[in-house]
């Protein structure tokens, strides 16, 4: 890795929640690219400030404001994805309930959601389905989904599964 990219990688590794933020936002770019874009936006802000004849002491302020643009975009993507997940959750729970009523296992119910519904709920429950296929207990796999998609209604569902599993 080159110098600046190596520094950016080191910063990204120190912020473990940053990786979660990128997962939650389903970001098409990596943290390295994100930091490079942020730095580029900061420089662009300073250049625009120079050409706009903004007073020199405001250059850093303008640069910082522009540098935070990509972070705002990431937060917007994350919020939009959370909202879409919350909107899809009742229908997904209905599909799981129908699968359970027809005698299928919870894992099969999750598979129905993965097959029948669009992203983000199909992607998140698909990860849970794959995790439980690899040997992770279903309640832990659902808690992992909650860690990526913190939704109170989903927490109730995952808690109910955990209690039922213990009974």
C-alpha positions in Angstrom: 0.0 0.0 0.0 1.2 3.5 -0.7 1.9 6.0 2.1 -1.4 7.9 2.3 -3.5 4.8 1.7 -1.6 3.0 4.5 -2.3 5.8 6.9 -6.0 5.8 6.0 -6.1 2.0 6.5 -4.6 2.4 9.9 -7.2 5.1 10.8 -10.0 2.9 9.6 -8.8 -0.1 11.6 -8.8 2.0 14.8 -12.5 2.9 14.3 -14.2 -0.5 14.4 -17.6 1.1 14.4 -16.7 2.7 11.0 -16.7 -0.8 9.5 -20.2 -1.4 10.9 -21.3 2.0 9.5 -20.2 0.9 6.1 -22.1 -2.4 6.5 -25.2 -0.7 7.7 -25.1 1.8 4.8 -24.4 -1.0 2.3 -21.7 1.3 1.0 -20.4 0.6 -2.5 -17.0 2.1 -1.5 -14.4 0.9 0.9 -13.3 2.9 3.9 -10.0 3.6 2.1 -11.8 5.1 -0.9 -14.1 6.9 1.5 -11.2 8.7 3.2 -9.6 9.6 -0.1 -12.9 11.0 -1.4 -13.3 13.0 1.8 -9.8 14.4 1.5 -10.5 15.3 -2.1 -13.7 17.0 -1.2 -11.9 19.0 1.5 -9.3 20.1 -1.0 -12.0 20.9 -3.5 -13.7 23.1 -0.8 -10.5 25.0 -0.2 -10.0 25.6 -4.0 -13.6 26.8 -4.4 -13.1 29.1 -1.4 -10.0 30.5 -3.0 -11.7 31.2 -6.3 -14.8 32.6 -4.5 -12.5 35.1 -2.7 -13.6 33.9 0.7 -11.4 35.4 3.5 -8.3 33.2 4.1 -9.1 32.4 7.7 -12.2 30.6 6.5 -10.4 28.2 4.2 -10.0 25.5 6.8 -13.7 25.8 7.8 -14.8 25.5 4.2 -12.4 22.5 3.7 -13.7 20.7 6.7 -17.4 21.3 5.7 -16.7 19.9 2.3 -14.8 17.0 3.8 -17.8 16.0 5.9 -20.0 15.8 2.7 -19.2 12.1 2.1 -19.9 11.3 5.8 -23.3 12.9 5.4 -24.0 10.9 2.3 -23.0 7.7 4.2 -25.3 8.6 7.1 -28.1 9.3 4.6 -27.7 5.9 2.9 -27.7 4.2 6.3 -30.9 6.0 7.4 -32.6 5.2 4.1 -31.7 1.5 4.5 -32.9 1.4 8.1 -36.2 2.9 7.1 -36.6 0.5 4.2 -35.8 -2.5 6.5 -38.4 -1.2 9.0 -41.0 -0.9 6.2 -40.3 -4.5 5.0 -40.2 -6.1 8.4 -44.0 -6.7 8.9 -44.3 -8.4 5.6 -41.2 -10.5 6.3 -42.6 -11.6 9.7 -45.8 -12.5 8.1 -43.9 -14.7 5.6 -42.0 -16.4 8.5 -45.3 -16.9 10.4 -47.0 -18.5 7.4 -44.0 -20.8 7.0 -44.1 -21.8 10.7 -47.9 -22.4 10.6 -47.4 -24.7 7.6 -44.9 -26.8 9.6 -41.6 -25.5 8.3 -38.7 -24.6 10.6 -37.7 -21.0 11.4 -34.7 -21.4 9.1 -37.0 -22.4 6.3 -39.1 -19.3 7.1 -36.0 -17.2 6.8 -35.2 -18.8 3.5 -38.7 -17.9 2.2 -38.0 -14.2 3.1 -34.7 -14.3 1.3 -36.3 -15.8 -1.8 -39.4 -13.6 -1.9 -38.4 -10.2 -0.7 -36.1 -7.4 -1.9 -33.1 -5.9 -0.2 -32.3 -4.9 2.5 -34.3 -7.5 4.4 -33.5 -10.3 2.1 -29.8 -9.6 2.3 -29.7 -9.3 6.1 -31.8 -12.4 6.7 -29.8 -14.2 4.0 -26.7 -13.6 6.1 -28.5 -15.0 9.1 -29.7 -18.0 7.2 -26.1 -18.7 6.0 -24.7 -18.2 9.5 -27.1 -20.8 11.0 -26.2 -23.2 8.1 -22.6 -22.8 9.1 -23.4 -23.8 12.7 -24.1 -20.6 14.5 -27.2 -20.9 16.6 -30.2 -19.2 15.0 -30.7 -16.8 18.0 -27.1 -15.6 17.7 -27.5 -15.2 13.9 -30.6 -13.1 14.5 -28.7 -11.0 17.1 -26.0 -10.4 14.5 -28.7 -9.1 12.2 -29.9 -6.8 15.0 -26.3 -5.5 15.4 -26.2 -4.6 11.7 -29.8 -3.3 11.6 -30.8 -1.9 15.0 -34.6 -2.1 14.8 -36.7 -2.4 18.0 -39.3 -4.6 16.4 -36.7 -6.9 15.1 -35.1 -7.0 18.5 -38.4 -8.3 19.9 -38.5 -11.0 17.3 -34.9 -12.1 17.9 -35.5 -12.1 21.7 -38.6 -14.2 21.3 -36.6 -16.7 19.2 -33.9 -16.8 21.9 -36.5 -17.4 24.7 -38.3 -20.1 22.6 -34.9 -21.8 21.9 -34.1 -21.9 25.6 -37.5 -23.3 26.6 
